[in-house]
């Protein structure tokens, strides 16, 4: 009897209809339900995920390559010093420089197209980047890269009308960003320089100095002096602020410590800009060059400071290349002015070091492609646009 009861109970359980479970997506979800219709199609999601994690910091790559193109062009120019070491570069075929310039141009163009796409599809991320104390400084980098590429162009000379037109196109955004960011430094409490200052703030100075050098090459001395005065005055204030270690100095993540190399990039570029304005590497240029050389040695003597940031490859490593390239450019002009074995040797060492670092970074970038867009990038914007 008991067995019959248990058998009937089991049959009743099996006869009960299964209850349907409805899955409701909250209305405030980051993604629309249309994104989840096809679970096997992940290309749309991955493509937009890349645009979300992509940011202006990736222009470090084009900045380094454009700087290398300018260095190679400078080294390949005829030298009046019979003991100069620059003729070593003449061993390389001219096509090598054309290929390097083309690579820099294609990388910069690709990054610009990606960033324009990001501005269209991820506008909230771009706005957040503009408010970030590190991200806003990298908005200068595309225009710095274009100006460097213009100065190293094998197809245009400073006397061409196209050169002047492009200089205006690339310099005007820098002036607009100057008015916006420099104005925030002394008018808005949360954006005071003492609150947001960090090594990447040197990029705002470098942008003005690069523009000043390009203007001086065209013969527009007044425009060059205006940009130089704006850049060098803010550099002095920034240099003192960073040395005093206000709140902004401790707000830089460990992974971004390679940007400390920008400390000596600014005075190096200042020496190059003033060299083009004054038409000679005078005492002021030498003072700026020696300052940058001292800062470079001070950082190199502290490798423990960068060890933690070198545990895993990231795009921040590209911050090593450009400052070394600018320092090598300044050493080249110094060797041209002073003329001697020691200045020439210094120029050779810095130039070779700059080229080697850039080549190593290119190899690592090609090998470690999976680490180019990490999910834990401290600089990436974490905002997802609501549709």
TORMI-213771 format. One record per residue (C-alpha): x, z, y; residue number from 1. Coordinates in nm, 4 decimals, m for minus. Layout:
<site x="X" z="Z" y="Y" num="NUM"/>
...
% end
This chain:
<site x="0.0000" z="0.0000" y="0.0000" num="1"/>
<site x="0.2776" z="0.0925" y="0.2409" num="2"/>
<site x="0.4573" z="m0.2324" y="0.1624" num="3"/>
<site x="0.1439" z="m0.4352" y="0.2511" num="4"/>
<site x="0.1119" z="m0.2540" y="0.5865" num="5"/>
<site x="0.4753" z="m0.3228" y="0.6735" num="6"/>
<site x="0.4335" z="m0.6901" y="0.5757" num="7"/>
<site x="0.1259" z="m0.7253" y="0.7998" num="8"/>
<site x="0.3109" z="m0.5631" y="1.0917" num="9"/>
<site x="0.5986" z="m0.8110" y="1.0559" num="10"/>
<site x="0.3551" z="m1.1042" y="1.0497" num="11"/>
<site x="0.1839" z="m0.9740" y="1.3647" num="12"/>
<site x="0.5187" z="m0.9451" y="1.5406" num="13"/>
<site x="0.6123" z="m1.3012" y="1.4472" num="14"/>
<site x="0.2737" z="m1.4284" y="1.5644" num="15"/>
<site x="0.3231" z="m1.2808" y="1.9176" num="16"/>
<site x="0.3975" z="m1.5539" y="2.1730" num="17"/>
<site x="0.7414" z="m1.5487" y="2.3375" num="18"/>
<site x="0.7374" z="m1.4419" y="2.6995" num="19"/>
<site x="0.8874" z="m1.6879" y="2.9463" num="20"/>
<site x="1.1526" z="m1.5582" y="3.1822" num="21"/>
<site x="1.1504" z="m1.7125" y="3.5244" num="22"/>
<site x="1.4797" z="m1.7270" y="3.7171" num="23"/>
<site x="1.4273" z="m1.7163" y="4.0901" num="24"/>
<site x="1.7086" z="m1.8061" y="4.3309" num="25"/>
<site x="1.7013" z="m1.5869" y="4.6419" num="26"/>
<site x="1.6139" z="m1.7650" y="4.9627" num="27"/>
<site x="1.9332" z="m1.6403" y="5.1276" num="28"/>
<site x="2.1550" z="m1.7889" y="4.8588" num="29"/>
<site x="2.4576" z="m1.9804" y="4.9764" num="30"/>
<site x="2.3571" z="m2.2907" y="4.7903" num="31"/>
<site x="2.0328" z="m2.4872" y="4.7753" num="32"/>
<site x="1.8560" z="m2.5236" y="4.4438" num="33"/>
<site x="1.9353" z="m2.8941" y="4.4502" num="34"/>
<site x="2.2993" z="m2.8087" y="4.3828" num="35"/>
<site x="2.2043" z="m2.6463" y="4.0504" num="36"/>
<site x="1.9836" z="m2.9184" y="3.9044" num="37"/>
<site x="2.2597" z="m3.0882" y="3.7144" num="38"/>
<site x="2.4855" z="m2.8271" y="3.5595" num="39"/>
<site x="2.7217" z="m3.0843" y="3.4155" num="40"/>
<site x="2.7924" z="m3.2472" y="3.7518" num="41"/>
<site x="3.0570" z="m3.0259" y="3.9130" num="42"/>
<site x="3.2234" z="m3.2937" y="4.1235" num="43"/>
<site x="3.0000" z="m3.2284" y="4.4246" num="44"/>
<site x="3.0619" z="m2.8538" y="4.4093" num="45"/>
<site x="3.4367" z="m2.8852" y="4.3582" num="46"/>
<site x="3.4651" z="m3.1361" y="4.6410" num="47"/>
<site x="3.2916" z="m2.9088" y="4.8885" num="48"/>
<site x="3.4785" z="m2.6066" y="4.7533" num="49"/>
<site x="3.8030" z="m2.7822" y="4.8428" num="50"/>
<site x="3.6788" z="m2.8454" y="5.1962" num="51"/>
<site x="3.5859" z="m2.4791" y="5.2288" num="52"/>
<site x="3.9303" z="m2.3582" y="5.1241" num="53"/>
<site x="4.1109" z="m2.6259" y="5.3217" num="54"/>
<site x="4.2235" z="m2.5143" y="5.6691" num="55"/>
<site x="4.4508" z="m2.6100" y="5.9575" num="56"/>
<site x="4.7416" z="m2.4257" y="5.7949" num="57"/>
<site x="4.7925" z="m2.7274" y="5.5675" num="58"/>
<site x="4.9187" z="m2.9221" y="5.8679" num="59"/>
<site x="5.2457" z="m2.7355" y="5.8084" num="60"/>
<site x="5.3262" z="m3.0135" y="5.5607" num="61"/>
<site x="5.2878" z="m3.2961" y="5.8119" num="62"/>
<site x="5.4643" z="m3.0892" y="6.0782" num="63"/>
<site x="5.7715" z="m3.0553" y="5.8566" num="64"/>
<site x="5.7754" z="m3.4222" y="5.7588" num="65"/>
<site x="5.7348" z="m3.5396" y="6.1189" num="66"/>
<site x="6.0166" z="m3.3081" y="6.2237" num="67"/>
<site x="6.2358" z="m3.4558" y="5.9523" num="68"/>
<site x="6.1613" z="m3.8065" y="6.0768" num="69"/>
<site x="6.2736" z="m3.7072" y="6.4273" num="70"/>
<site x="6.5888" z="m3.5449" y="6.2894" num="71"/>
<site x="6.6846" z="m3.8541" y="6.0913" num="72"/>
<site x="6.6250" z="m4.0756" y="6.3927" num="73"/>
<site x="6.8383" z="m3.8496" y="6.6137" num="74"/>
<site x="7.1216" z="m3.8372" y="6.3625" num="75"/>
<site x="7.1204" z="m4.2141" y="6.3200" num="76"/>
<site x="7.1602" z="m4.2835" y="6.6921" num="77"/>
<site x="7.5037" z="m4.4055" y="6.8090" num="78"/>
<site x="7.7345" z="m4.1211" y="6.9007" num="79"/>
<site x="7.9893" z="m4.1242" y="7.1809" num="80"/>
<site x="8.1985" z="m3.8586" y="7.0090" num="81"/>
<site x="8.4513" z="m4.0152" y="6.7715" num="82"/>
<site x="8.4723" z="m3.6923" y="6.5715" num="83"/>
<site x="8.0977" z="m3.6447" y="6.5396" num="84"/>
<site x="7.9524" z="m3.6214" y="6.1932" num="85"/>
<site x="7.6352" z="m3.8137" y="6.2708" num="86"/>
<site x="7.7691" z="m4.1499" y="6.1409" num="87"/>
<site x="7.7317" z="m4.0047" y="5.7900" num="88"/>
<site x="7.3627" z="m4.0841" y="5.8190" num="89"/>
<site x="7.4444" z="m4.4510" y="5.8715" num="90"/>
<site x="7.5405" z="m4.4673" y="5.5030" num="91"/>
<site x="7.1692" z="m4.4526" y="5.4214" num="92"/>
<site x="6.9786" z="m4.7804" y="5.4568" num="93"/>
<site x="6.7422" z="m4.8155" y="5.7516" num="94"/>
<site x="6.4527" z="m4.8535" y="5.5084" num="95"/>
<site x="6.5000" z="m4.4889" y="5.4083" num="96"/>
<site x="6.4046" z="m4.3787" y="5.7596" num="97"/>
<site x="6.1091" z="m4.6195" y="5.7629" num="98"/>
<site x="5.9870" z="m4.4752" y="5.4330" num="99"/>
<site x="6.0234" z="m4.1191" y="5.5615" num="100"/>
<site x="5.8353" z="m4.2014" y="5.8812" num="101"/>
<site x="5.5640" z="m4.3773" y="5.6811" num="102"/>
<site x="5.5315" z="m4.0778" y="5.4484" num="103"/>
<site x="5.4965" z="m3.8452" y="5.7473" num="104"/>
<site x="5.2370" z="m4.0751" y="5.9022" num="105"/>
<site x="5.0299" z="m4.1039" y="5.5830" num="106"/>
<site x="5.0383" z="m3.7292" y="5.5186" num="107"/>
<site x="4.9315" z="m3.6540" y="5.8753" num="108"/>
<site x="4.6577" z="m3.9173" y="5.8673" num="109"/>
<site x="4.5251" z="m3.7854" y="5.5343" num="110"/>
<site x="4.5164" z="m3.4263" y="5.6562" num="111"/>
<site x="4.3424" z="m3.5309" y="5.9768" num="112"/>
<site x="4.0745" z="m3.7194" y="5.7850" num="113"/>
<site x="4.0209" z="m3.4174" y="5.5592" num="114"/>
<site x="3.9911" z="m3.1880" y="5.8580" num="115"/>
<site x="3.7465" z="m3.4217" y="6.0327" num="116"/>
<site x="3.5354" z="m3.4190" y="5.7153" num="117"/>
<site x="3.5556" z="m3.0411" y="5.7146" num="118"/>
<site x="3.4382" z="m3.0304" y="6.0768" num="119"/>
<site x="3.1326" z="m3.2332" y="5.9778" num="120"/>
<site x="3.0413" z="m3.0509" y="5.6553" num="121"/>
<site x="3.1853" z="m2.7036" y="5.7188" num="122"/>
<site x="3.1393" z="m2.6509" y="6.0913" num="123"/>
<site x="3.0891" z="m2.2753" y="6.0491" num="124"/>
<site x="3.4279" z="m2.2501" y="5.8796" num="125"/>
<site x="3.5923" z="m2.4346" y="6.1677" num="126"/>
<site x="3.4266" z="m2.2016" y="6.4179" num="127"/>
<site x="3.5438" z="m1.9001" y="6.2203" num="128"/>
<site x="3.8936" z="m2.0468" y="6.2067" num="129"/>
<site x="3.8922" z="m2.0812" y="6.5839" num="130"/>
<site x="3.8156" z="m1.7081" y="6.6091" num="131"/>
<site x="4.0848" z="m1.6094" y="6.3594" num="132"/>
<site x="4.4001" z="m1.4608" y="6.5136" num="133"/>
<site x="4.6178" z="m1.6823" y="6.2899" num="134"/>
<site x="4.3942" z="m1.9827" y="6.2365" num="135"/>
<site x="4.3469" z="m2.0605" y="6.6053" num="136"/>
<site x="4.7221" z="m2.1120" y="6.6482" num="137"/>
<site x="4.7365" z="m2.3781" y="6.3777" num="138"/>
<site x="4.4858" z="m2.5887" y="6.5693" num="139"/>
<site x="4.7859" z="m2.6936" y="6.7808" num="140"/>
<site x="4.9790" z="m2.8238" y="6.4812" num="141"/>
<site x="4.8080" z="m3.1647" y="6.4362" num="142"/>
<site x="4.8873" z="m3.2545" y="6.7965" num="143"/>
<site x="5.2454" z="m3.1304" y="6.7638" num="144"/>
<site x="5.2831" z="m3.3484" y="6.4554" num="145"/>
<site x="5.1470" z="m3.6571" y="6.6321" num="146"/>
<site x="5.3826" z="m3.6042" y="6.9270" num="147"/>
<site x="5.6821" z="m3.5643" y="6.6942" num="148"/>
<site x="5.5777" z="m3.8753" y="6.5062" num="149"/>
<site x="5.5485" z="m4.0615" y="6.8350" num="150"/>
<site x="5.8985" z="m3.9583" y="6.9435" num="151"/>
<site x="6.0442" z="m4.0668" y="6.6109" num="152"/>
<site x="5.8522" z="m4.3941" y="6.5943" num="153"/>
<site x="6.0664" z="m4.6970" y="6.4980" num="154"/>
<site x="5.8049" z="m4.9293" y="6.6496" num="155"/>
<site x="5.7565" z="m4.7840" y="6.9997" num="156"/>
<site x="5.9986" z="m4.6878" y="7.2749" num="157"/>
<site x="5.9292" z="m4.4380" y="7.5559" num="158"/>
<site x="5.9017" z="m4.7267" y="7.8013" num="159"/>
<site x="5.6143" z="m4.8967" y="7.6184" num="160"/>
<site x="5.2603" z="m4.8694" y="7.7531" num="161"/>
<site x="5.1352" z="m4.7790" y="7.4081" num="162"/>
<site x="5.3739" z="m4.4839" y="7.3995" num="163"/>
<site x="5.2377" z="m4.3511" y="7.7296" num="164"/>
<site x="4.8771" z="m4.4015" y="7.6202" num="165"/>
<site x="4.9311" z="m4.2146" y="7.2935" num="166"/>
<site x="5.1121" z="m3.9351" y="7.4772" num="167"/>
<site x="4.8019" z="m3.8771" y="7.6894" num="168"/>
<site x="4.5781" z="m3.8839" y="7.3802" num="169"/>
<site x="4.7892" z="m3.6246" y="7.1972" num="170"/>
<site x="4.8675" z="m3.4023" y="7.4970" num="171"/>
<site x="4.5188" z="m3.3550" y="7.6413" num="172"/>
<site x="4.3926" z="m3.1486" y="7.3417" num="173"/>
<site x="4.6951" z="m2.9214" y="7.3841" num="174"/>
<site x="4.6047" z="m2.8573" y="7.7476" num="175"/>
<site x="4.2428" z="m2.7835" y="7.6508" num="176"/>
<site x="4.3566" z="m2.5380" y="7.3834" num="177"/>
<site x="4.5986" z="m2.3804" y="7.6335" num="178"/>
<site x="4.3168" z="m2.3091" y="7.8764" num="179"/>
<site x="4.1026" z="m2.1630" y="7.5988" num="180"/>
<site x="4.3588" z="m1.9489" y="7.4146" num="181"/>
<site x="4.5875" z="m1.8448" y="7.6988" num="182"/>
<site x="4.2791" z="m1.7521" y="7.8988" num="183"/>
<site x="4.1656" z="m1.5246" y="7.6161" num="184"/>
<site x="4.5018" z="m1.3505" y="7.6114" num="185"/>
<site x="4.4447" z="m1.1810" y="7.9465" num="186"/>
<site x="4.0670" z="m1.1867" y="8.0016" num="187"/>
<site x="3.8974" z="m1.0833" y="7.6745" num="188"/>
<site x="3.9490" z="m0.7363" y="7.5299" num="189"/>
<site x="3.9397" z="m0.8262" y="7.1602" num="190"/>
<site x="4.1543" z="m1.1345" y="7.2290" num="191"/>
<site x="4.4209" z="m0.9618" y="7.4400" num="192"/>
<site x="4.7675" z="m1.0805" y="7.3465" num="193"/>
<site x="4.8608" z="m0.7279" y="7.2409" num="194"/>
<site x="4.5742" z="m0.7398" y="6.9886" num="195"/>
<site x="4.6197" z="m1.0892" y="6.8405" num="196"/>
<site x="4.9913" z="m1.1625" y="6.8839" num="197"/>
<site x="5.1702" z="m1.2668" y="6.5635" num="198"/>
<site x="5.4560" z="m1.5070" y="6.4789" num="199"/>
<site x="5.2181" z="m1.8050" y="6.4512" num="200"/>
<site x="5.1431" z="m1.7606" y="6.8229" num="201"/>
<site x="5.4741" z="m1.9400" y="6.8814" num="202"/>
<site x="5.2961" z="m2.2620" y="6.7838" num="203"/>
<site x="5.1029" z="m2.2537" y="7.1115" num="204"/>
<site x="5.4365" z="m2.2483" y="7.2962" num="205"/>
<site x="5.5978" z="m2.5145" y="7.0779" num="206"/>
<site x="5.3088" z="m2.7523" y="7.1445" num="207"/>
<site x="5.3733" z="m2.7434" y="7.5194" num="208"/>
<site x="5.7475" z="m2.7837" y="7.4730" num="209"/>
<site x="5.7084" z="m3.0832" y="7.2409" num="210"/>
<site x="5.4741" z="m3.2434" y="7.4920" num="211"/>
<site x="5.7243" z="m3.1724" y="7.7708" num="212"/>
<site x="6.0059" z="m3.3377" y="7.5766" num="213"/>
<site x="5.7968" z="m3.6479" y="7.5085" num="214"/>
<site x="5.7016" z="m3.6705" y="7.8769" num="215"/>
<site x="6.0634" z="m3.6355" y="7.9849" num="216"/>
<site x="6.1648" z="m3.9160" y="7.7489" num="217"/>
<site x="5.9164" z="m4.1416" y="7.9310" num="218"/>
<site x="6.0561" z="m4.0421" y="8.2699" num="219"/>
<site x="5.7493" z="m3.8382" y="8.3688" num="220"/>
<site x="5.9545" z="m3.5463" y="8.4959" num="221"/>
<site x="5.6701" z="m3.3734" y="8.6825" num="222"/>
<site x="5.4434" z="m3.3695" y="8.3775" num="223"/>
<site x="5.7329" z="m3.2464" y="8.1670" num="224"/>
<site x="5.8078" z="m2.9601" y="8.4059" num="225"/>
<site x="5.4415" z="m2.8566" y="8.4131" num="226"/>
<site x="5.4187" z="m2.8339" y="8.0342" num="227"/>
<site x="5.7599" z="m2.6705" y="8.0093" num="228"/>
<site x="5.6734" z="m2.4035" y="8.2678" num="229"/>
<site x="5.3459" z="m2.3200" y="8.0911" num="230"/>
<site x="5.5181" z="m2.2993" y="7.7533" num="231"/>
<site x="5.8287" z="m2.1041" y="7.8531" num="232"/>
<site x="5.6384" z="m1.8486" y="8.0645" num="233"/>
<site x="5.4035" z="m1.7656" y="7.7795" num="234"/>
<site x="5.6984" z="m1.7605" y="7.5394" num="235"/>
<site x="5.8658" z="m1.4839" y="7.7402" num="236"/>
<site x="5.5476" z="m1.2754" y="7.7363" num="237"/>
<site x="5.4914" z="m1.3417" y="7.3660" num="238"/>
<site x="5.8532" z="m1.2615" y="7.2772" num="239"/>
<site x="5.8335" z="m0.9203" y="7.4460" num="240"/>
<site x="5.4920" z="m0.8466" y="7.2951" num="241"/>
<site x="5.6064" z="m0.9207" y="6.9397" num="242"/>
<site x="5.9212" z="m0.7138" y="6.9847" num="243"/>
<site x="5.7144" z="m0.4143" y="7.0928" num="244"/>
<site x="5.5127" z="m0.4380" y="6.7696" num="245"/>
<site x="5.1605" z="m0.3974" y="6.9042" num="246"/>
<site x="4.8561" z="m0.4046" y="6.6777" num="247"/>
<site x="4.8765" z="m0.7785" y="6.6204" num="248"/>
<site x="5.2239" z="m0.7535" y="6.4713" num="249"/>
<site x="5.0964" z="m0.5652" y="6.1653" num="250"/>
<site x="4.8001" z="m0.7949" y="6.0987" num="251"/>
<site x="4.9927" z="m1.0672" y="5.9147" num="252"/>
<site x="4.9436" z="m1.0839" y="5.5346" num="253"/>
<site x="5.2510" z="m1.0700" y="5.3118" num="254"/>
<site x="5.1990" z="m1.4280" y="5.1927" num="255"/>
<site x="5.2358" z="m1.5541" y="5.5491" num="256"/>
<site x="5.5732" z="m1.3932" y="5.6163" num="257"/>
<site x="5.7543" z="m1.7308" y="5.6099" num="258"/>
<site x="5.6024" z="m1.7939" y="5.9536" num="259"/>
<site x="5.8540" z="m1.5437" y="6.0923" num="260"/>
<site x="6.0899" z="m1.8429" y="6.1035" num="261"/>
<site x="5.8894" z="m1.9604" y="6.4034" num="262"/>
<site x="6.0742" z="m1.6939" y="6.6008" num="263"/>
<site x="6.3732" z="m1.9250" y="6.6373" num="264"/>
<site x="6.1755" z="m2.2505" y="6.6435" num="265"/>
<site x="6.0393" z="m2.1863" y="6.9943" num="266"/>
<site x="6.3750" z="m2.1355" y="7.1738" num="267"/>
<site x="6.5211" z="m2.4286" y="6.9798" num="268"/>
<site x="6.2451" z="m2.6583" y="7.1007" num="269"/>
<site x="6.2802" z="m2.5158" y="7.4520" num="270"/>
<site x="6.6470" z="m2.6159" y="7.4559" num="271"/>
<site x="6.5552" z="m2.9686" y="7.3427" num="272"/>
<site x="6.2809" z="m2.9982" y="7.6053" num="273"/>
<site x="6.5025" z="m2.8811" y="7.8897" num="274"/>
<site x="6.7807" z="m3.1097" y="7.7663" num="275"/>
<site x="6.5447" z="m3.4069" y="7.8079" num="276"/>
<site x="6.4294" z="m3.2873" y="8.1509" num="277"/>
<site x="6.7753" z="m3.2142" y="8.2934" num="278"/>
<site x="6.9350" z="m3.5115" y="8.1108" num="279"/>
<site x="7.2155" z="m3.2933" y="7.9759" num="280"/>
<site x="7.2595" z="m2.9979" y="7.7447" num="281"/>
<site x="7.3433" z="m2.7550" y="8.0247" num="282"/>
<site x="7.3957" z="m2.3791" y="8.0300" num="283"/>
<site x="7.0239" z="m2.3034" y="8.0038" num="284"/>
<site x="6.9971" z="m2.5186" y="7.6914" num="285"/>
<site x="7.2979" z="m2.3469" y="7.5390" num="286"/>
<site x="7.1524" z="m2.0026" y="7.6079" num="287"/>
<site x="6.8276" z="m2.0971" y="7.4338" num="288"/>
<site x="7.0176" z="m2.2526" y="7.1433" num="289"/>
<site x="7.2350" z="m1.9435" y="7.0951" num="290"/>
<site x="6.9242" z="m1.7230" y="7.1058" num="291"/>
<site x="6.7599" z="m1.9298" y="6.8330" num="292"/>
<site x="7.0793" z="m1.9226" y="6.6273" num="293"/>
<site x="7.0970" z="m1.5433" y="6.6584" num="294"/>
<site x="6.7330" z="m1.5028" y="6.5527" num="295"/>
<site x="6.7918" z="m1.7353" y="6.2569" num="296"/>
<site x="7.0894" z="m1.5306" y="6.1368" num="297"/>
<site x="6.8942" z="m1.2065" y="6.1842" num="298"/>
<site x="6.6145" z="m1.3321" y="5.9576" num="299"/>
<site x="6.8466" z="m1.4796" y="5.6942" num="300"/>
<site x="7.0247" z="m1.1444" y="5.6657" num="301"/>
<site x="6.6952" z="m0.9823" y="5.5606" num="302"/>
<site x="6.5924" z="m1.1641" y="5.2405" num="303"/>
<site x="6.3979" z="m0.8628" y="5.1122" num="304"/>
<site x="6.1452" z="m0.9291" y="5.3847" num="305"/>
<site x="6.0449" z="m1.2604" y="5.2223" num="306"/>
<site x="6.0759" z="m1.1787" y="4.8506" num="307"/>
<site x="5.7138" z="m1.0652" y="4.8098" num="308"/>
<site x="5.5860" z="m1.3837" y="4.9703" num="309"/>
<site x="5.7941" z="m1.5952" y="4.7295" num="310"/>
<site x="5.6437" z="m1.4643" y="4.4057" num="311"/>
<site x="5.3986" z="m1.7545" y="4.3860" num="312"/>
<site x="5.4108" z="m2.0923" y="4.5538" num="313"/>
<site x="5.1771" z="m2.1464" y="4.8468" num="314"/>
<site x="5.1484" z="m2.3863" y="5.1357" num="315"/>
<site x="5.2907" z="m2.1092" y="5.3565" num="316"/>
<site x="5.6343" z="m2.1942" y="5.2151" num="317"/>
<site x="5.6308" z="m2.5059" y="5.4327" num="318"/>
<site x="5.6778" z="m2.2734" y="5.7303" num="319"/>
<site x="6.0486" z="m2.2585" y="5.6394" num="320"/>
<site x="6.1123" z="m2.6283" y="5.6949" num="321"/>
<site x="6.0077" z="m2.7096" y="6.0513" num="322"/>
<site x="6.1979" z="m2.4268" y="6.2285" num="323"/>
<site x="6.5170" z="m2.5242" y="6.0432" num="324"/>
<site x="6.4649" z="m2.8872" y="6.1455" num="325"/>
<site x="6.4226" z="m2.7981" y="6.5122" num="326"/>
<site x="6.7307" z="m2.5754" y="6.4972" num="327"/>
<site x="6.9272" z="m2.8644" y="6.3445" num="328"/>
<site x="6.8057" z="m3.0919" y="6.6254" num="329"/>
<site x="6.9246" z="m2.8420" y="6.8852" num="330"/>
<site x="7.2600" z="m2.8120" y="6.7058" num="331"/>
<site x="7.2889" z="m3.1919" y="6.7156" num="332"/>
<site x="7.2455" z="m3.2024" y="7.0934" num="333"/>
<site x="7.4847" z="m2.9096" y="7.1317" num="334"/>
<site x="7.7502" z="m3.0881" y="6.9266" num="335"/>
<site x="7.7031" z="m3.4005" y="7.1370" num="336"/>
<site x="7.7626" z="m3.2031" y="7.4571" num="337"/>
<site x="8.0455" z="m2.9722" y="7.3501" num="338"/>
<site x="8.2331" z="m3.2049" y="7.1147" num="339"/>
<site x="8.4425" z="m3.0171" y="6.8638" num="340"/>
<site x="8.4898" z="m2.9556" y="6.4952" num="341"/>
<site x="8.2952" z="m2.6289" y="6.4897" num="342"/>
<site x="7.9831" z="m2.7651" y="6.6681" num="343"/>
<site x="7.9920" z="m3.0714" y="6.4430" num="344"/>
<site x="8.0237" z="m2.8545" y="6.1327" num="345"/>
<site x="7.7358" z="m2.6361" y="6.2506" num="346"/>
<site x="7.5258" z="m2.9479" y="6.3040" num="347"/>
<site x="7.6090" z="m3.0757" y="5.9564" num="348"/>
<site x="7.5325" z="m2.7453" y="5.7825" num="349"/>
<site x="7.1961" z="m2.6996" y="5.9539" num="350"/>
<site x="7.0962" z="m3.0630" y="5.9024" num="351"/>
<site x="7.1804" z="m3.0591" y="5.5316" num="352"/>
<site x="7.0042" z="m2.7246" y="5.4886" num="353"/>
<site x="6.6949" z="m2.8597" y="5.6622" num="354"/>
<site x="6.6850" z="m3.1721" y="5.4442" num="355"/>
<site x="6.7397" z="m2.9736" y="5.1235" num="356"/>
<site x="6.4657" z="m2.7230" y="5.2051" num="357"/>
<site x="6.2238" z="m3.0052" y="5.2779" num="358"/>
<site x="6.3078" z="m3.1851" y="4.9534" num="359"/>
<site x="6.2652" z="m2.8643" y="4.7530" num="360"/>
<site x="5.9273" z="m2.8024" y="4.9140" num="361"/>
<site x="5.8178" z="m3.1577" y="4.8359" num="362"/>
<site x="5.9145" z="m3.1097" y="4.4699" num="363"/>
<site x="5.7328" z="m2.7761" y="4.4458" num="364"/>
<site x="5.4261" z="m2.9246" y="4.6128" num="365"/>
<site x="5.4189" z="m3.2049" y="4.3584" num="366"/>
<site x="5.4646" z="m2.9687" y="4.0635" num="367"/>
<site x="5.2459" z="m2.6770" y="4.1772" num="368"/>
<site x="4.9412" z="m2.8753" y="4.2845" num="369"/>
<site x="4.7082" z="m2.6143" y="4.1349" num="370"/>
<site x="4.8455" z="m2.3527" y="4.3750" num="371"/>
<site x="4.7816" z="m2.5577" y="4.6891" num="372"/>
<site x="4.4215" z="m2.4364" y="4.7224" num="373"/>
<site x="4.4172" z="m2.0817" y="4.5842" num="374"/>
<site x="4.1031" z="m1.8709" y="4.5913" num="375"/>
<site x="4.2942" z="m1.5734" y="4.7325" num="376"/>
<site x="4.4450" z="m1.7512" y="5.0312" num="377"/>
<site x="4.4459" z="m1.4845" y="5.3073" num="378"/>
<site x="4.4193" z="m1.7549" y="5.5711" num="379"/>
<site x="4.1248" z="m1.9437" y="5.4187" num="380"/>
<site x="3.7801" z="m1.9121" y="5.5658" num="381"/>
<site x="3.5382" z="m1.7368" y="5.3295" num="382"/>
<site x="3.2224" z="m1.8600" y="5.4982" num="383"/>
<site x="2.9948" z="m2.0954" y="5.3054" num="384"/>
<site x="2.7668" z="m2.3103" y="5.5132" num="385"/>
<site x="2.3972" z="m2.2526" y="5.4534" num="386"/>
<site x="2.1984" z="m2.5665" y="5.4056" num="387"/>
% end
